[in-house]
Amino acid sequence: MANGTVDKTFKGVYHFLFTELGDPRTNDWFLVTHPVIFPIVGFYLYFVTKLGPRLMKDRPPFDFKLILILYNAFQVVLSIWLFWEALEGAYWDKYSWKCEPVDFSWSPHALRVARGVYIFYLAKISELLDTVFFVLRKKNNQVSFLHLYHHAVMPMISWGVVKYMPGGHAIFIGFINSFVHIIMYTYYLLAAMGPQFQKYLWWKKHITNLQMIQFCVAFLHSSQLLFYDCGYPRWSVFFTLPNAVFFYYLFDNFYKQAYKYGRRMEKNEKSNGIQNGYHIKTH
């Protein structure tokens, strides 16, 4: 009897959280209905930190040159589409830069925005392959806490936005993130095409600068909810603002390690006649 009551209570709570509270327009979409993103991210973290390195321990690294070229080219095209969709479909002349509520209607424009948020969410899932490729190529030094945190958190946040608030004020973050990813994946595409393109990749460190600017802009944009009330939930700032600050701190720390401390260390090694190829890669 007790087990039956617990089971009924659990089902009631589950139905309330993941059906009744969800947006009826997006509730039935693939990978949205149930919180499957959490076990997906959980397995991703397990694979790239434990299982993958263990499987690759006695194996040579995979050569994914063609796959990486195609993958990065796909991410560039997808990021361009997301950026343009957000610009033309929302921010060109329809959205307020100060505060924008979620349009929960079934109008063509509201559905277009919801679809764009959904595609952004799927893009964040596809980007988990970045780390998988690192592990299978035995580039484990690139699997940093920053990299893991960024790739794990973004799909879960995006799922929540698609599930409950597909539109409104929050999509600005996806808008600027898509622009940054156009630049970032273009860099990775050129890098994957071979050493002959290295001379065109002098702007690597500026990607990190751009990412830090992104979080500053996101912080300022989200903080407007503290002063303007348009119906968009203000409680969201208690998550978005600390997260933007934490992301900025992580990227700033990476920048210092990669381009200041790393360069100083490399100069010291050269002055001592030592060349060990020290280098920290971005992502």
N, C-alpha and C positions, 0 to 999 in steps of 0.2 A: 504493500500500500504506500509506504513511504517512498519507495523507488519510483512508483507511478506518479506521485505528486511532484517529486523532484524533476522527473522527465517532462511532465506537463508544464511546470514552471519554466524550465530551460527552453522548451519549444516556444512558449509564449514570449519570453524575453528575446529570444533569437528572432522571432517573427516581427516583434516590435522594432528592434534595432535595425534589421536588415531588409525589411519589407515596408512596414508602415512609415518609418522615418525616411526611407529612400525616395528619390525623385521617381515618380511613376513613368516618366519618359525614358529614363535610362536604366531602371531597375532590372530589366530583362536582357540587357546587352551582355555580350560575351565577356567573361572575367569581371563582371560587375555585380551580378546577382548575389553571390556569396563572397565572403572575404577571403577568397583563394589567394589573393596577393600576399598574404602573410606567410602561408606555407611555401609559396614560391620564393619569396625573399629569404625565408629561413633555409631552404634547400640551397639557394644560391650562395649564402654565406658559408654553409657547411661545405659545399663543393670547392669553393675558391680558397678556403682557409685550411681544410682538412683533407677531404677526399681527393680533390684534384692533384695537389702536390704529392700525396702519397702514391697515386696511380702513375704520376710522371717521374717519380724518383729515379727509377732505373731505365727510363725510356729517353730516347733523344727528343729534342723539341720538335714540334710540328712546324712545317713550312707552310704558312697560310698566306703567302703573298697575294695570289689571285683572289682568295676569299676576302682578305682584308681590303683590297682595292674595291671590290664589289660592295662590301659591307659599308665602308666609309663613304663611297659614292651614294649609296642608298640613304645613309644618314644625312648627307648634305642636301639631297633632293627633298627628303622628308622635312628637314628643318626649314628649308626655303618655303615649302608649301605651308607649314604651320605658321611661319612668320607672316606670310602674305595673307593667309586666311584670317589671322587675328587682326591684321592691319586693315584689310579691305572689308572684312565682315563685321568689325567692331570699332576699332579705334580711329578709323578714317574720319567718320563723322557721326557715329551713333552712340559712342560711350562717353561717359564723363570721366575725366582724368582725376577728379577729386574723390568721388564716391559713386559706385554703380551697383544697384541691387541686382539680384538674380531674377531674370525673366523666366518664370516657371510655366509660361503659356506654351501652347502647341503651335505658335506662329512659325512660319518658315524661318524667320531670323533667329528666334530663340532656339529652334531645333538645330540650326546651322552652328550656333555657338556651342551648344551641347555636344554636337558631333566633333567639333574642333577640340574641345576639352578631352573627349574620349580618345581621339587619335593621339593627342599628346600623351595620355596615359599609356597607351599601347607602345608609343615610342620609348617611354621610360623603361618599359619591360624589355624591349629589344636591346636597349643599351647595357643590360646586364651582360651581354655577350662581350663587351669590352674586357671585363675581368676574366671571363672564361678563356678568351684568346690569350691574355697574359699568362695564365696558368698553363695552358697547353703548349705555349711557346717557351715555357720555363723562364718567364720574365717576372718572377715572384717579387723582385725588389720594387716593382711598380705597384704592387697591391698594398698600398698604404692605408692607414686608418681614414684619412681624408677621402681616398678613392672609395673605400667600402661604405663609409657613412653616406656619402653623396649618392651612390648608386642604390643603396638599400632604402634610404629615406624617401627619395623622390617618387618611386612607384607607389609607395603606401600613401603619401600625401595626395598624389594624383588620383588614386582610387577613391579616396574620401571625397575629393572635389567632384568627381564624376557621379558618385553615388548620391551625394546629398546636395551639392550646390554647383551644378555644371554651368557656370557663367558668372557674371558680375565682377566685382572688384578684384578677385583673386586671379583672373585670367591674365592680368597684366604681367604677372611673374612668368607665366608660360610664354608670353609674347616676347619679353626681352631674353629669356632663356633660349628660345628658338634662334634668335639672332646670334647669340654667343655661340651656339652649336653649329651654325653655318660656318663661322670662322674656324672653330675648333676642329670640326671633322674635315674641313678642307685641308687644314694642316696635316691631319693624320692620313688623309688620302695621298697627299704629296709624299709624305714620309714613307708610306707603304709602297710607293712606286719605285723605290730604289735609291741608292746613294748618289746617283747623278742629279737628284733633285735637292740635295742637302744645301746647296748654295742659295736656294730660294727659300730656305726655312729659317732665316735670321730673326724672324719676328716671333719666335716661339715664346719668349718670356712675356710678350705683350698679351698673349692669350690669358695668362694668369692675371695680369692687370685688368683685363676686360672682365674676367670673372669676378674680381673684387669690386669693380665698379657696378656690376650687375647687382650684387647684394646690397650695396649702398643705395642704389636706386629703388630696389625692392623694399628696403627698410623705410625709406622716405615715403614711398607710395602707400605702403600698408599703414604707416603711422597716421595717415590722413583720416582713417576711420575713428581716431581718438577725438577728432574735432568736427567731423561731418557725419550726419546721420541720414542715410538714404535707405535704411532698411536692411543693409547687408550686416550680418552678425558681427558685432564689435568684439565678441569674445575671441574671434579668430586671431586678433593681433597678439594675444597672449601666447600664441604658438608661433606665428610667422615672424614677429620681431626678434625674439630670442634666437630663433633658428637662423635668421639672416645674420645676426651678430656672430653666432657660432661658426657659420660657414665662412664669414669674412675672416675671423680669427684663424681658422684652419688654412685657408688659402694664403693669408698673409704669412703665416708661419712656414708654409711650403715655399713661398717665394723667397723668403730669407734663406732657407736651407739650400734651395736649388741654385739661386742666382747671386747670392751675396757670400754666404759661408762657403758654398761649393766653389765659386770662382777664386776666393781667397786661398782655399786649400789647394786648388789646382796650381795657382801661381807659386805657392810655397814648394810644391812638389817639383815643379819645373826648375825652380832656383836651386833645388838640391839634386838635380839631375835624375829625378824619378818621374816616370810617366806610367801611371797605372790605369789610365782611362776612366778616372772618376767622373761620374755623371749621374744626375738625377733627372729622370724623365717626367714629363707632365702627364697628367690626366686627372 
